[in-house]
Amino acid sequence: MSSDRLADWLGKTFDHSPRDIEPYARALTHGSQAAANYERLEFLGDRVLGLVIASWLYERFPDEAEGSLSKRLNALVAGAVCADVAREIGVVPHLRLGKQAREDGAAQSDNVLGDVMEALLGALYLDAGADKARAFVRKAWANRIDSQTRAPQHPKSALQEWAAAHNRRTPEYEVVDRSGPQHAPRFTVKVAIPKLAEASGEGASKQEAETAAAKALLEQLQD
């Protein structure tokens, strides 16, 4: 991918012509490709995204309590959401991956794409400042925040509340399988309410798999 083509894509995507293309190139670089990769920028971009979304929610829902705002925030900054945004803006063709990582499917990994999206936000913040970063986030996440008619409840919390309300024991989670390469792992988790029911779920992290399992069990119990 030439620097000119990358600069053109960045300009159209972020409504800003990059003054320095190097941070963006680094944000698109996986650890399998070079030691100078996206990890530090991801750290920064994660905080940029969190602050933009948190201030937006504070403004948008003035009467909501901290707990509800936290649920909204967690749903909007989740890795899978960041990965979806990365796909929507066309990140995949610009990724810089090592041969093995590419063959292992890293270009479609939620873990990788979510991290890269945060890294790009970090690069945008450094290059163009907070206002440009905020403008991009509000545009890219607009349909997601608009669709939140109520604060979402995390499936694990909902399952625990269901168990308590029905005088059942606390749900128990167990990792039953881990597969895939280091950069794109897949976890399978089983959740059970002892002596009642169980279900399994998969995800790119233990937390994602637990969430998927809790959701599956809730759906089973509420049928």
C-alpha positions in Angstrom: 0.0 0.0 0.0 1.6 3.3 -1.1 1.8 6.3 1.2 -0.3 8.3 -1.3 -3.1 5.8 -1.3 -3.0 5.5 2.5 -3.0 9.3 2.9 -6.0 9.6 0.5 -7.9 7.0 2.5 -7.1 8.6 5.8 -8.2 12.0 4.5 -11.5 10.8 3.3 -12.1 8.6 6.4 -11.2 11.2 9.1 -12.0 14.4 7.1 -8.4 15.5 7.8 -5.3 15.4 5.6 -2.6 13.8 7.8 0.3 16.1 8.6 2.4 13.0 9.6 1.4 9.7 8.1 3.8 7.6 10.3 1.5 7.3 13.4 -1.3 6.1 11.2 0.9 3.6 9.4 2.0 2.3 12.8 -1.6 2.1 14.0 -2.2 -0.3 11.1 0.8 -2.5 11.8 0.4 -5.7 13.7 3.1 -7.1 16.0 3.7 -9.9 13.5 4.9 -7.4 10.9 7.1 -5.1 12.9 8.3 -4.3 16.5 7.0 -0.7 15.9 3.3 -1.7 16.0 -0.1 -0.4 17.2 0.1 -1.3 20.8 1.1 2.0 22.3 -1.3 3.9 20.1 -4.0 1.5 21.1 -3.4 2.4 24.7 -3.9 6.1 23.9 -6.8 5.6 21.6 -8.7 3.5 24.1 -8.7 6.5 26.5 -9.6 8.9 23.7 -12.6 6.8 22.8 -13.7 6.3 26.4 -13.6 10.0 27.1 -15.4 11.0 23.9 -18.2 8.4 24.5 -18.4 9.2 28.2 -18.8 13.0 27.7 -21.3 12.3 24.9 -23.4 10.1 27.1 -23.2 12.5 30.0 -24.6 15.2 27.7 -27.1 13.0 25.9 -28.7 11.4 29.0 -28.7 14.1 31.6 -31.1 12.3 34.0 -29.5 8.9 34.0 -27.6 7.5 37.0 -23.9 6.6 36.9 -24.7 2.9 36.7 -26.8 3.2 33.6 -24.3 5.5 31.9 -21.6 2.9 32.7 -23.7 0.2 31.0 -24.1 2.3 27.9 -20.4 3.1 27.9 -19.2 -0.5 28.2 -21.5 -1.5 25.3 -20.3 1.2 23.0 -16.6 0.8 23.5 -16.5 -3.0 23.4 -13.9 -4.6 21.2 -16.5 -6.1 18.9 -18.0 -2.7 18.3 -14.7 -1.1 17.5 -14.0 -4.0 15.1 -17.3 -3.4 13.4 -16.5 0.3 13.0 -13.0 -0.7 11.6 -14.7 -2.8 8.9 -17.2 -0.1 8.1 -14.5 2.5 7.4 -12.4 0.1 5.3 -9.5 -0.7 7.6 -8.9 -4.3 6.4 -7.1 -3.6 3.1 -4.7 -1.3 4.9 -3.6 -3.7 7.6 0.0 -4.6 7.8 0.3 -8.2 8.9 3.0 -10.8 8.9 2.6 -13.7 6.5 1.6 -16.2 9.2 -0.8 -13.8 10.9 -2.5 -13.1 7.6 -2.8 -16.8 6.8 -4.3 -17.3 10.3 -7.1 -14.9 9.6 -5.9 -11.9 11.7 -7.4 -9.5 9.1 -10.9 -10.6 10.3 -10.1 -11.0 14.0 -12.3 -8.8 16.2 -9.3 -8.6 18.6 -7.0 -7.2 16.0 -9.5 -4.9 14.3 -10.7 -3.5 17.6 -7.2 -2.8 18.7 -6.3 -1.2 15.3 -9.4 1.0 15.5 -8.4 2.3 18.9 -4.8 2.8 17.6 -6.1 4.9 14.7 -8.0 7.1 17.1 -4.8 7.5 19.0 -3.0 8.6 15.9 -5.8 11.0 14.9 -5.7 12.6 18.3 -1.9 13.1 18.1 -2.0 14.4 14.6 -5.2 16.5 14.5 -6.2 17.1 18.1 -9.2 16.3 20.3 -11.8 18.1 18.2 -11.1 16.0 15.1 -11.1 12.8 17.2 -14.4 13.7 18.8 -16.0 14.6 15.4 -15.0 11.2 13.9 -16.2 9.2 16.9 -19.6 11.0 17.0 -20.0 10.3 13.3 -18.9 6.7 13.3 -20.8 5.7 16.5 -23.9 7.9 15.9 -26.2 5.1 14.8 -25.1 3.0 17.8 -25.8 5.6 20.4 -29.1 6.4 18.7 -30.2 2.8 18.9 -29.7 2.7 22.7 -33.3 3.4 23.7 -32.4 2.2 27.2 -29.2 1.3 29.1 -28.3 -2.2 28.1 -27.9 -4.8 30.8 -24.9 -7.0 30.5 -26.0 -10.7 30.0 -23.9 -11.9 32.9 -25.6 -9.4 35.3 -29.0 -10.3 33.9 -28.4 -14.0 34.3 -27.2 -13.5 37.9 -30.3 -11.5 38.7 -32.5 -14.2 37.1 -30.9 -16.8 39.3 -31.3 -14.8 42.5 -34.9 -13.9 41.6 -35.7 -17.7 41.2 -33.8 -18.8 44.3 -31.2 -20.6 42.2 -27.5 -20.9 42.8 -25.1 -18.4 41.3 -24.1 -19.2 37.6 -20.8 -21.0 37.3 -18.5 -20.4 34.3 -15.9 -22.7 32.9 -13.5 -22.4 30.0 -13.9 -25.7 28.1 -11.7 -25.0 25.0 -9.1 -22.5 23.7 -8.0 -22.7 20.1 -6.5 -20.5 17.4 -3.2 -18.6 17.2 -2.0 -16.3 19.9 -3.1 -13.1 18.1 -6.6 -14.5 17.2 -7.6 -17.0 20.0 -11.1 -18.5 20.3 -12.5 -19.4 23.6 -15.5 -21.7 24.4 -17.1 -21.2 27.8 -19.8 -23.2 29.5 -22.1 -21.6 32.0 -24.3 -23.6 34.3 -26.9 -22.9 37.0 -26.4 -26.1 39.0 -29.2 -28.7 38.8 -31.1 -26.6 36.3 -29.6 -25.8 32.9 -26.4 -25.0 31.1 -25.3 -23.4 27.8 -22.0 -22.6 25.9 -20.7 -19.6 24.1 -17.7 -18.6 22.0 -15.7 -15.5 21.7 -12.3 -13.9 20.9 -11.6 -13.5 24.6 -12.7 -15.3 27.8 -15.0 -12.3 28.6 -16.7 -12.4 25.2 -17.2 -16.2 25.5 -18.7 -15.8 29.0 -21.0 -13.1 27.7 -22.1 -15.3 24.8 -22.7 -18.2 27.1 -24.8 -16.1 29.6 -26.9 -14.7 26.7 -27.5 -18.2 25.4 -28.6 -19.5 28.8 -30.8 -16.6 29.4 -32.6 -17.2 26.1 -33.0 -20.8 27.0 -34.4 -20.0 30.4 -36.8 -17.4 29.1 -38.3 -19.5 26.3 
